[in-house]
């Protein structure tokens, strides 16, 4: 496969980000502890051996430093045995502020 097959146009910056996540499937209550490895203002990549299927609605808590952010999301792609890409849903104001603070910190560290 060529590199072009994997290129995706991004509308927001994506940062390397390592944090623990507790992931819950909305329809069946499935629960898993995983790791977030990439973060943007619109979504994240969650590493887990058995990712949820595409289209699954999720709720998850990301723990980073001394703070926790509770987010809704939907699985938009998976890599079997490795993880899944999640698009955030409607984020509560307090968690949006926290997410934006994390992204500001990551942006400063990347320059």
Secondary structure, 3 states (H helix, E strand, C coil): CCHHHHCCCCCCCCEEEEEEEEEEECCCCCEEEEEEEEECCCEEEEECCCCCCCCCEEEEEEEECCEEEEEEEEEEEEECCCEEEEEECCCCHHHHHHHHHHHHHHHHHCC
